[in-house]
């Protein structure tokens, strides 16, 4: 699912097409993936990660920028 999402450059319409499902189904599957990654809708510690993925999905940032934001910083 994540590979298809990234290959689609975060475009949900492309994700629908690749999966052969409706938008609500594609969105539900993506939301399930986020939940499994600990990136649910709550505003807890995973919120920053979720925000980065949402920005990626909207095309506001590219994959490299998202990866930089998701990578742990130096300790």
HTML snippet that shows the backbone in 3Dmol.js (N, CA, C, O; Angstrom):
<script src="https://3Dmol.org/build/3Dmol-min.js"></script>
<div id="view" style="width:600px;height:400px;position:relative"></div>
<script>
const pdb = `
ATOM      1  N   UNK A   1       0.823  -1.191   0.000  1.00  0.00           N
ATOM      2  CA  UNK A   1       0.000   0.000   0.000  1.00  0.00           C
ATOM      3  C   UNK A   1       0.865   1.252   0.000  1.00  0.00           C
ATOM      4  O   UNK A   1       0.638   2.176  -0.781  1.00  0.00           O
ATOM      5  N   UNK A   2       1.853   1.275   0.878  1.00  0.00           N
ATOM      6  CA  UNK A   2       2.722   2.449   0.967  1.00  0.00           C
ATOM      7  C   UNK A   2       3.513   2.638  -0.317  1.00  0.00           C
ATOM      8  O   UNK A   2       3.680   3.763  -0.788  1.00  0.00           O
ATOM      9  N   UNK A   3       3.995   1.556  -0.877  1.00  0.00           N
ATOM     10  CA  UNK A   3       4.746   1.660  -2.144  1.00  0.00           C
ATOM     11  C   UNK A   3       3.871   2.225  -3.253  1.00  0.00           C
ATOM     12  O   UNK A   3       4.318   3.071  -4.028  1.00  0.00           O
ATOM     13  N   UNK A   4       2.628   1.765  -3.335  1.00  0.00           N
ATOM     14  CA  UNK A   4       1.706   2.279  -4.358  1.00  0.00           C
ATOM     15  C   UNK A   4       1.426   3.754  -4.115  1.00  0.00           C
ATOM     16  O   UNK A   4       1.378   4.547  -5.055  1.00  0.00           O
ATOM     17  N   UNK A   5       1.239   4.120  -2.841  1.00  0.00           N
ATOM     18  CA  UNK A   5       0.996   5.519  -2.498  1.00  0.00           C
ATOM     19  C   UNK A   5       2.171   6.388  -2.922  1.00  0.00           C
ATOM     20  O   UNK A   5       1.984   7.443  -3.529  1.00  0.00           O
ATOM     21  N   UNK A   6       3.387   5.941  -2.600  1.00  0.00           N
ATOM     22  CA  UNK A   6       4.568   6.720  -2.972  1.00  0.00           C
ATOM     23  C   UNK A   6       4.763   6.754  -4.483  1.00  0.00           C
ATOM     24  O   UNK A   6       5.142   7.786  -5.037  1.00  0.00           O
ATOM     25  N   UNK A   7       4.506   5.634  -5.153  1.00  0.00           N
ATOM     26  CA  UNK A   7       4.609   5.613  -6.610  1.00  0.00           C
ATOM     27  C   UNK A   7       3.591   6.552  -7.244  1.00  0.00           C
ATOM     28  O   UNK A   7       3.826   7.096  -8.323  1.00  0.00           O
ATOM     29  N   UNK A   8       2.467   6.737  -6.573  1.00  0.00           N
ATOM     30  CA  UNK A   8       1.419   7.639  -7.053  1.00  0.00           C
ATOM     31  C   UNK A   8       1.716   9.086  -6.660  1.00  0.00           C
ATOM     32  O   UNK A   8       0.936   9.993  -6.951  1.00  0.00           O
ATOM     33  N   UNK A   9       2.846   9.285  -6.001  1.00  0.00           N
ATOM     34  CA  UNK A   9       3.259  10.612  -5.511  1.00  0.00           C
ATOM     35  C   UNK A   9       2.209  11.230  -4.601  1.00  0.00           C
ATOM     36  O   UNK A   9       2.004  12.444  -4.601  1.00  0.00           O
ATOM     37  N   UNK A  10       1.550  10.380  -3.829  1.00  0.00           N
ATOM     38  CA  UNK A  10       0.570  10.857  -2.867  1.00  0.00           C
ATOM     39  C   UNK A  10      -0.769  11.250  -3.459  1.00  0.00           C
ATOM     40  O   UNK A  10      -1.610  11.818  -2.763  1.00  0.00           O
ATOM     41  N   UNK A  11      -0.977  10.958  -4.726  1.00  0.00           N
ATOM     42  CA  UNK A  11      -2.226  11.309  -5.394  1.00  0.00           C
ATOM     43  C   UNK A  11      -3.254  10.202  -5.139  1.00  0.00           C
ATOM     44  O   UNK A  11      -3.098   9.075  -5.607  1.00  0.00           O
ATOM     45  N   UNK A  12      -4.310  10.544  -4.387  1.00  0.00           N
ATOM     46  CA  UNK A  12      -5.309   9.528  -4.039  1.00  0.00           C
ATOM     47  C   UNK A  12      -6.046   9.001  -5.269  1.00  0.00           C
ATOM     48  O   UNK A  12      -6.431   7.832  -5.301  1.00  0.00           O
ATOM     49  N   UNK A  13      -6.247   9.843  -6.275  1.00  0.00           N
ATOM     50  CA  UNK A  13      -6.901   9.369  -7.505  1.00  0.00           C
ATOM     51  C   UNK A  13      -6.050   8.295  -8.179  1.00  0.00           C
ATOM     52  O   UNK A  13      -6.575   7.291  -8.661  1.00  0.00           O
ATOM     53  N   UNK A  14      -4.733   8.511  -8.210  1.00  0.00           N
ATOM     54  CA  UNK A  14      -3.830   7.501  -8.775  1.00  0.00           C
ATOM     55  C   UNK A  14      -3.837   6.242  -7.921  1.00  0.00           C
ATOM     56  O   UNK A  14      -3.788   5.128  -8.442  1.00  0.00           O
ATOM     57  N   UNK A  15      -3.896   6.423  -6.617  1.00  0.00           N
ATOM     58  CA  UNK A  15      -3.957   5.279  -5.706  1.00  0.00           C
ATOM     59  C   UNK A  15      -5.210   4.456  -5.994  1.00  0.00           C
ATOM     60  O   UNK A  15      -5.156   3.227  -6.047  1.00  0.00           O
ATOM     61  N   UNK A  16      -6.334   5.138  -6.178  1.00  0.00           N
ATOM     62  CA  UNK A  16      -7.591   4.446  -6.544  1.00  0.00           C
ATOM     63  C   UNK A  16      -7.386   3.601  -7.790  1.00  0.00           C
ATOM     64  O   UNK A  16      -7.736   2.422  -7.832  1.00  0.00           O
ATOM     65  N   UNK A  17      -6.812   4.232  -8.799  1.00  0.00           N
ATOM     66  CA  UNK A  17      -6.625   3.561 -10.088  1.00  0.00           C
ATOM     67  C   UNK A  17      -5.710   2.350  -9.943  1.00  0.00           C
ATOM     68  O   UNK A  17      -6.012   1.276 -10.462  1.00  0.00           O
ATOM     69  N   UNK A  18      -4.587   2.522  -9.237  1.00  0.00           N
ATOM     70  CA  UNK A  18      -3.647   1.413  -9.060  1.00  0.00           C
ATOM     71  C   UNK A  18      -4.275   0.252  -8.292  1.00  0.00           C
ATOM     72  O   UNK A  18      -4.014  -0.913  -8.591  1.00  0.00           O
ATOM     73  N   UNK A  19      -5.108   0.579  -7.297  1.00  0.00           N
ATOM     74  CA  UNK A  19      -5.724  -0.470  -6.486  1.00  0.00           C
ATOM     75  C   UNK A  19      -7.015  -1.006  -7.098  1.00  0.00           C
ATOM     76  O   UNK A  19      -7.482  -2.084  -6.730  1.00  0.00           O
ATOM     77  N   UNK A  20      -7.592  -0.246  -8.038  1.00  0.00           N
ATOM     78  CA  UNK A  20      -8.851  -0.672  -8.645  1.00  0.00           C
ATOM     79  C   UNK A  20     -10.025  -0.595  -7.691  1.00  0.00           C
ATOM     80  O   UNK A  20     -10.924  -1.435  -7.726  1.00  0.00           O
ATOM     81  N   UNK A  21     -10.012   0.434  -6.825  1.00  0.00           N
ATOM     82  CA  UNK A  21     -11.071   0.609  -5.838  1.00  0.00           C
ATOM     83  C   UNK A  21     -11.590   2.041  -5.886  1.00  0.00           C
ATOM     84  O   UNK A  21     -11.010   2.899  -6.552  1.00  0.00           O
ATOM     85  N   UNK A  22     -12.687   2.291  -5.173  1.00  0.00           N
ATOM     86  CA  UNK A  22     -13.259   3.636  -5.108  1.00  0.00           C
ATOM     87  C   UNK A  22     -12.426   4.516  -4.175  1.00  0.00           C
ATOM     88  O   UNK A  22     -11.607   4.022  -3.400  1.00  0.00           O
ATOM     89  N   UNK A  23     -12.654   5.831  -4.267  1.00  0.00           N
ATOM     90  CA  UNK A  23     -11.935   6.766  -3.395  1.00  0.00           C
ATOM     91  C   UNK A  23     -12.142   6.439  -1.914  1.00  0.00           C
ATOM     92  O   UNK A  23     -11.164   6.368  -1.169  1.00  0.00           O
ATOM     93  N   UNK A  24     -13.400   6.234  -1.461  1.00  0.00           N
ATOM     94  CA  UNK A  24     -13.575   5.931  -0.032  1.00  0.00           C
ATOM     95  C   UNK A  24     -12.815   4.673   0.413  1.00  0.00           C
ATOM     96  O   UNK A  24     -12.294   4.627   1.528  1.00  0.00           O
ATOM     97  N   UNK A  25     -12.750   3.666  -0.446  1.00  0.00           N
ATOM     98  CA  UNK A  25     -12.021   2.444  -0.118  1.00  0.00           C
ATOM     99  C   UNK A  25     -10.530   2.718  -0.061  1.00  0.00           C
ATOM    100  O   UNK A  25      -9.852   2.271   0.864  1.00  0.00           O
ATOM    101  N   UNK A  26     -10.008   3.455  -1.049  1.00  0.00           N
ATOM    102  CA  UNK A  26      -8.583   3.795  -1.059  1.00  0.00           C
ATOM    103  C   UNK A  26      -8.231   4.610   0.180  1.00  0.00           C
ATOM    104  O   UNK A  26      -7.207   4.363   0.818  1.00  0.00           O
ATOM    105  N   UNK A  27      -9.070   5.572   0.519  1.00  0.00           N
ATOM    106  CA  UNK A  27      -8.823   6.416   1.692  1.00  0.00           C
ATOM    107  C   UNK A  27      -8.865   5.586   2.976  1.00  0.00           C
ATOM    108  O   UNK A  27      -8.041   5.774   3.871  1.00  0.00           O
ATOM    109  N   UNK A  28      -9.824   4.671   3.058  1.00  0.00           N
ATOM    110  CA  UNK A  28      -9.934   3.820   4.246  1.00  0.00           C
ATOM    111  C   UNK A  28      -8.696   2.937   4.391  1.00  0.00           C
ATOM    112  O   UNK A  28      -8.178   2.762   5.494  1.00  0.00           O
ATOM    113  N   UNK A  29      -8.229   2.389   3.286  1.00  0.00           N
ATOM    114  CA  UNK A  29      -7.033   1.549   3.344  1.00  0.00           C
ATOM    115  C   UNK A  29      -5.811   2.369   3.745  1.00  0.00           C
ATOM    116  O   UNK A  29      -4.963   1.905   4.508  1.00  0.00           O
ATOM    117  N   UNK A  30      -5.729   3.589   3.225  1.00  0.00           N
ATOM    118  CA  UNK A  30      -4.612   4.461   3.586  1.00  0.00           C
ATOM    119  C   UNK A  30      -4.685   4.822   5.068  1.00  0.00           C
ATOM    120  O   UNK A  30      -3.665   4.827   5.758  1.00  0.00           O
ATOM    121  N   UNK A  31      -5.879   5.124   5.554  1.00  0.00           N
ATOM    122  CA  UNK A  31      -6.055   5.438   6.974  1.00  0.00           C
ATOM    123  C   UNK A  31      -5.673   4.245   7.852  1.00  0.00           C
ATOM    124  O   UNK A  31      -5.093   4.420   8.924  1.00  0.00           O
ATOM    125  N   UNK A  32      -6.002   3.029   7.393  1.00  0.00           N
ATOM    126  CA  UNK A  32      -5.616   1.829   8.140  1.00  0.00           C
ATOM    127  C   UNK A  32      -4.093   1.692   8.187  1.00  0.00           C
ATOM    128  O   UNK A  32      -3.524   1.328   9.216  1.00  0.00           O
ATOM    129  N   UNK A  33      -3.444   1.986   7.062  1.00  0.00           N
ATOM    130  CA  UNK A  33      -1.985   1.945   7.018  1.00  0.00           C
ATOM    131  C   UNK A  33      -1.401   2.948   8.006  1.00  0.00           C
ATOM    132  O   UNK A  33      -0.478   2.620   8.752  1.00  0.00           O
ATOM    133  N   UNK A  34      -1.926   4.156   8.015  1.00  0.00           N
ATOM    134  CA  UNK A  34      -1.445   5.173   8.953  1.00  0.00           C
ATOM    135  C   UNK A  34      -1.626   4.712  10.399  1.00  0.00           C
ATOM    136  O   UNK A  34      -0.747   4.913  11.237  1.00  0.00           O
ATOM    137  N   UNK A  35      -2.760   4.099  10.681  1.00  0.00           N
ATOM    138  CA  UNK A  35      -3.018   3.608  12.038  1.00  0.00           C
ATOM    139  C   UNK A  35      -2.006   2.532  12.427  1.00  0.00           C
ATOM    140  O   UNK A  35      -1.508   2.526  13.553  1.00  0.00           O
ATOM    141  N   UNK A  36      -1.701   1.621  11.500  1.00  0.00           N
ATOM    142  CA  UNK A  36      -0.722   0.563  11.785  1.00  0.00           C
ATOM    143  C   UNK A  36       0.667   1.140  12.022  1.00  0.00           C
ATOM    144  O   UNK A  36       1.469   0.562  12.756  1.00  0.00           O
ATOM    145  N   UNK A  37       0.946   2.280  11.400  1.00  0.00           N
ATOM    146  CA  UNK A  37       2.237   2.941  11.580  1.00  0.00           C
ATOM    147  C   UNK A  37       2.250   3.832  12.816  1.00  0.00           C
ATOM    148  O   UNK A  37       3.256   4.474  13.119  1.00  0.00           O
ATOM    149  N   UNK A  38       1.129   3.866  13.522  1.00  0.00           N
ATOM    150  CA  UNK A  38       1.047   4.710  14.706  1.00  0.00           C
ATOM    151  C   UNK A  38       0.838   6.171  14.373  1.00  0.00           C
ATOM    152  O   UNK A  38       1.211   7.054  15.146  1.00  0.00           O
ATOM    153  N   UNK A  39       0.239   6.425  13.217  1.00  0.00           N
ATOM    154  CA  UNK A  39       0.035   7.794  12.747  1.00  0.00           C
ATOM    155  C   UNK A  39      -1.444   8.116  12.639  1.00  0.00           C
ATOM    156  O   UNK A  39      -1.887   8.714  11.658  1.00  0.00           O
ATOM    157  N   UNK A  40      -2.205   7.718  13.644  1.00  0.00           N
ATOM    158  CA  UNK A  40      -3.640   7.950  13.645  1.00  0.00           C
ATOM    159  C   UNK A  40      -3.990   9.423  13.753  1.00  0.00           C
ATOM    160  O   UNK A  40      -3.098  10.269  13.815  1.00  0.00           O
ATOM    161  N   UNK A  41      -5.266   9.736  13.776  1.00  0.00           N
ATOM    162  CA  UNK A  41      -5.713  11.129  13.744  1.00  0.00           C
ATOM    163  C   UNK A  41      -5.491  11.914  15.032  1.00  0.00           C
ATOM    164  O   UNK A  41      -5.671  13.132  15.044  1.00  0.00           O
ATOM    165  N   UNK A  42      -5.107  11.247  16.113  1.00  0.00           N
ATOM    166  CA  UNK A  42      -4.914  11.965  17.367  1.00  0.00           C
ATOM    167  C   UNK A  42      -3.744  12.939  17.238  1.00  0.00           C
ATOM    168  O   UNK A  42      -2.917  12.820  16.335  1.00  0.00           O
ATOM    169  N   UNK A  43      -3.692  13.882  18.136  1.00  0.00           N
ATOM    170  CA  UNK A  43      -2.662  14.917  18.097  1.00  0.00           C
ATOM    171  C   UNK A  43      -1.497  14.577  19.020  1.00  0.00           C
ATOM    172  O   UNK A  43      -0.849  15.471  19.565  1.00  0.00           O
ATOM    173  N   UNK A  44      -1.236  13.298  19.192  1.00  0.00           N
ATOM    174  CA  UNK A  44      -0.162  12.851  20.067  1.00  0.00           C
ATOM    175  C   UNK A  44       1.188  12.957  19.391  1.00  0.00           C
ATOM    176  O   UNK A  44       1.351  13.723  18.441  1.00  0.00           O
ATOM    177  N   UNK A  45       2.164  12.191  19.874  1.00  0.00           N
ATOM    178  CA  UNK A  45       3.526  12.266  19.353  1.00  0.00           C
ATOM    179  C   UNK A  45       3.639  11.980  17.862  1.00  0.00           C
ATOM    180  O   UNK A  45       4.536  12.507  17.204  1.00  0.00           O
ATOM    181  N   UNK A  46       2.752  11.160  17.316  1.00  0.00           N
ATOM    182  CA  UNK A  46       2.799  10.841  15.891  1.00  0.00           C
ATOM    183  C   UNK A  46       2.198  11.914  15.008  1.00  0.00           C
ATOM    184  O   UNK A  46       2.229  11.793  13.783  1.00  0.00           O
ATOM    185  N   UNK A  47       1.652  12.960  15.604  1.00  0.00           N
ATOM    186  CA  UNK A  47       0.978  13.991  14.810  1.00  0.00           C
ATOM    187  C   UNK A  47       1.919  14.657  13.809  1.00  0.00           C
ATOM    188  O   UNK A  47       1.525  14.906  12.670  1.00  0.00           O
ATOM    189  N   UNK A  48       3.144  14.948  14.212  1.00  0.00           N
ATOM    190  CA  UNK A  48       4.082  15.603  13.307  1.00  0.00           C
ATOM    191  C   UNK A  48       4.338  14.709  12.097  1.00  0.00           C
ATOM    192  O   UNK A  48       4.408  15.193  10.967  1.00  0.00           O
ATOM    193  N   UNK A  49       4.479  13.403  12.335  1.00  0.00           N
ATOM    194  CA  UNK A  49       4.696  12.460  11.229  1.00  0.00           C
ATOM    195  C   UNK A  49       3.482  12.417  10.307  1.00  0.00           C
ATOM    196  O   UNK A  49       3.615  12.401   9.084  1.00  0.00           O
ATOM    197  N   UNK A  50       2.307  12.399  10.908  1.00  0.00           N
ATOM    198  CA  UNK A  50       1.082  12.395  10.113  1.00  0.00           C
ATOM    199  C   UNK A  50       0.981  13.660   9.281  1.00  0.00           C
ATOM    200  O   UNK A  50       0.608  13.607   8.109  1.00  0.00           O
ATOM    201  N   UNK A  51       1.305  14.781   9.871  1.00  0.00           N
ATOM    202  CA  UNK A  51       1.246  16.058   9.150  1.00  0.00           C
ATOM    203  C   UNK A  51       2.185  16.044   7.944  1.00  0.00           C
ATOM    204  O   UNK A  51       1.830  16.539   6.874  1.00  0.00           O
ATOM    205  N   UNK A  52       3.369  15.484   8.113  1.00  0.00           N
ATOM    206  CA  UNK A  52       4.321  15.388   6.999  1.00  0.00           C
ATOM    207  C   UNK A  52       3.736  14.526   5.890  1.00  0.00           C
ATOM    208  O   UNK A  52       3.809  14.896   4.718  1.00  0.00           O
ATOM    209  N   UNK A  53       3.156  13.378   6.243  1.00  0.00           N
ATOM    210  CA  UNK A  53       2.570  12.495   5.226  1.00  0.00           C
ATOM    211  C   UNK A  53       1.373  13.147   4.539  1.00  0.00           C
ATOM    212  O   UNK A  53       1.171  12.962   3.339  1.00  0.00           O
ATOM    213  N   UNK A  54       0.585  13.902   5.288  1.00  0.00           N
ATOM    214  CA  UNK A  54      -0.540  14.608   4.678  1.00  0.00           C
ATOM    215  C   UNK A  54      -0.048  15.680   3.710  1.00  0.00           C
ATOM    216  O   UNK A  54      -0.624  15.855   2.637  1.00  0.00           O
ATOM    217  N   UNK A  55       1.011  16.398   4.079  1.00  0.00           N
ATOM    218  CA  UNK A  55       1.579  17.408   3.181  1.00  0.00           C
ATOM    219  C   UNK A  55       2.113  16.748   1.916  1.00  0.00           C
ATOM    220  O   UNK A  55       1.972  17.292   0.821  1.00  0.00           O
ATOM    221  N   UNK A  56       2.724  15.580   2.065  1.00  0.00           N
ATOM    222  CA  UNK A  56       3.207  14.819   0.922  1.00  0.00           C
ATOM    223  C   UNK A  56       2.035  14.423   0.032  1.00  0.00           C
ATOM    224  O   UNK A  56       2.110  14.558  -1.190  1.00  0.00           O
ATOM    225  N   UNK A  57       0.960  13.940   0.632  1.00  0.00           N
ATOM    226  CA  UNK A  57      -0.219  13.516  -0.120  1.00  0.00           C
ATOM    227  C   UNK A  57      -0.836  14.679  -0.893  1.00  0.00           C
ATOM    228  O   UNK A  57      -1.335  14.495  -2.004  1.00  0.00           O
ATOM    229  N   UNK A  58      -0.802  15.872  -0.309  1.00  0.00           N
ATOM    230  CA  UNK A  58      -1.367  17.053  -0.980  1.00  0.00           C
ATOM    231  C   UNK A  58      -0.427  17.638  -2.018  1.00  0.00           C
ATOM    232  O   UNK A  58      -0.801  18.556  -2.747  1.00  0.00           O
ATOM    233  N   UNK A  59       0.792  17.115  -2.091  1.00  0.00           N
ATOM    234  CA  UNK A  59       1.757  17.616  -3.056  1.00  0.00           C
ATOM    235  C   UNK A  59       2.469  18.881  -2.606  1.00  0.00           C
ATOM    236  O   UNK A  59       3.111  19.553  -3.413  1.00  0.00           O
ATOM    237  N   UNK A  60       2.363  19.209  -1.331  1.00  0.00           N
ATOM    238  CA  UNK A  60       3.001  20.417  -0.821  1.00  0.00           C
ATOM    239  C   UNK A  60       4.507  20.230  -0.639  1.00  0.00           C
ATOM    240  O   UNK A  60       5.270  21.195  -0.686  1.00  0.00           O
ATOM    241  N   UNK A  61       4.924  18.986  -0.431  1.00  0.00           N
ATOM    242  CA  UNK A  61       6.342  18.658  -0.321  1.00  0.00           C
ATOM    243  C   UNK A  61       6.615  17.435  -1.162  1.00  0.00           C
ATOM    244  O   UNK A  61       5.697  16.684  -1.491  1.00  0.00           O
ATOM    245  N   UNK A  62       7.897  17.225  -1.520  1.00  0.00           N
ATOM    246  CA  UNK A  62       8.230  16.035  -2.302  1.00  0.00           C
ATOM    247  C   UNK A  62       8.678  14.911  -1.359  1.00  0.00           C
ATOM    248  O   UNK A  62       8.791  15.111  -0.149  1.00  0.00           O
ATOM    249  N   UNK A  63       8.926  13.742  -1.926  1.00  0.00           N
ATOM    250  CA  UNK A  63       9.260  12.567  -1.134  1.00  0.00           C
ATOM    251  C   UNK A  63      10.548  12.783  -0.345  1.00  0.00           C
ATOM    252  O   UNK A  63      10.636  12.395   0.820  1.00  0.00           O
ATOM    253  N   UNK A  64      11.555  13.406  -0.978  1.00  0.00           N
ATOM    254  CA  UNK A  64      12.822  13.629  -0.273  1.00  0.00           C
ATOM    255  C   UNK A  64      12.635  14.525   0.941  1.00  0.00           C
ATOM    256  O   UNK A  64      13.201  14.264   2.002  1.00  0.00           O
ATOM    257  N   UNK A  65      11.839  15.587   0.786  1.00  0.00           N
ATOM    258  CA  UNK A  65      11.587  16.475   1.920  1.00  0.00           C
ATOM    259  C   UNK A  65      10.830  15.735   3.023  1.00  0.00           C
ATOM    260  O   UNK A  65      11.110  15.918   4.208  1.00  0.00           O
ATOM    261  N   UNK A  66       9.874  14.903   2.626  1.00  0.00           N
ATOM    262  CA  UNK A  66       9.124  14.120   3.611  1.00  0.00           C
ATOM    263  C   UNK A  66      10.046  13.168   4.358  1.00  0.00           C
ATOM    264  O   UNK A  66       9.950  13.035   5.578  1.00  0.00           O
ATOM    265  N   UNK A  67      10.941  12.506   3.627  1.00  0.00           N
ATOM    266  CA  UNK A  67      11.864  11.586   4.270  1.00  0.00           C
ATOM    267  C   UNK A  67      12.770  12.319   5.263  1.00  0.00           C
ATOM    268  O   UNK A  67      13.055  11.803   6.343  1.00  0.00           O
ATOM    269  N   UNK A  68      13.216  13.507   4.900  1.00  0.00           N
ATOM    270  CA  UNK A  68      14.035  14.291   5.839  1.00  0.00           C
ATOM    271  C   UNK A  68      13.242  14.605   7.093  1.00  0.00           C
ATOM    272  O   UNK A  68      13.774  14.524   8.200  1.00  0.00           O
ATOM    273  N   UNK A  69      11.982  14.962   6.934  1.00  0.00           N
ATOM    274  CA  UNK A  69      11.155  15.277   8.084  1.00  0.00           C
ATOM    275  C   UNK A  69      10.811  14.083   8.944  1.00  0.00           C
ATOM    276  O   UNK A  69      10.586  14.220  10.146  1.00  0.00           O
ATOM    277  N   UNK A  70      10.768  12.904   8.329  1.00  0.00           N
ATOM    278  CA  UNK A  70      10.427  11.690   9.062  1.00  0.00           C
ATOM    279  C   UNK A  70      11.626  11.016   9.703  1.00  0.00           C
ATOM    280  O   UNK A  70      11.477  10.189  10.602  1.00  0.00           O
ATOM    281  N   UNK A  71      12.817  11.372   9.238  1.00  0.00           N
ATOM    282  CA  UNK A  71      14.044  10.757   9.776  1.00  0.00           C
ATOM    283  C   UNK A  71      14.350  11.315  11.145  1.00  0.00           C
ATOM    284  O   UNK A  71      14.197  12.512  11.388  1.00  0.00           O
ATOM    285  N   UNK A  72      14.785  10.438  12.047  1.00  0.00           N
ATOM    286  CA  UNK A  72      15.166  10.942  13.379  1.00  0.00           C
ATOM    287  C   UNK A  72      16.409  11.826  13.257  1.00  0.00           C
ATOM    288  O   UNK A  72      17.318  11.539  12.479  1.00  0.00           O
ATOM    289  N   UNK A  73      16.428  12.876  14.019  1.00  0.00           N
ATOM    290  CA  UNK A  73      17.558  13.798  14.007  1.00  0.00           C
ATOM    291  C   UNK A  73      18.709  13.241  14.802  1.00  0.00           C
ATOM    292  O   UNK A  73      18.583  12.200  15.446  1.00  0.00           O
ATOM    293  N   UNK A  74      19.840  13.935  14.758  1.00  0.00           N
ATOM    294  CA  UNK A  74      20.986  13.468  15.541  1.00  0.00           C
ATOM    295  C   UNK A  74      20.688  13.582  17.027  1.00  0.00           C
ATOM    296  O   UNK A  74      20.005  14.507  17.465  1.00  0.00           O
ATOM    297  N   UNK A  75      21.206  12.637  17.794  1.00  0.00           N
ATOM    298  CA  UNK A  75      20.957  12.628  19.244  1.00  0.00           C
ATOM    299  C   UNK A  75      21.859  13.574  19.979  1.00  0.00           C
ATOM    300  O   UNK A  75      21.774  13.683  21.202  1.00  0.00           O
TER     301      UNK A  75
END
`;
const viewer = $3Dmol.createViewer("view");
viewer.addModel(pdb, "pdb");
viewer.setStyle({}, {cartoon: {color: "spectrum"}});
viewer.zoomTo();
viewer.render();
</script>
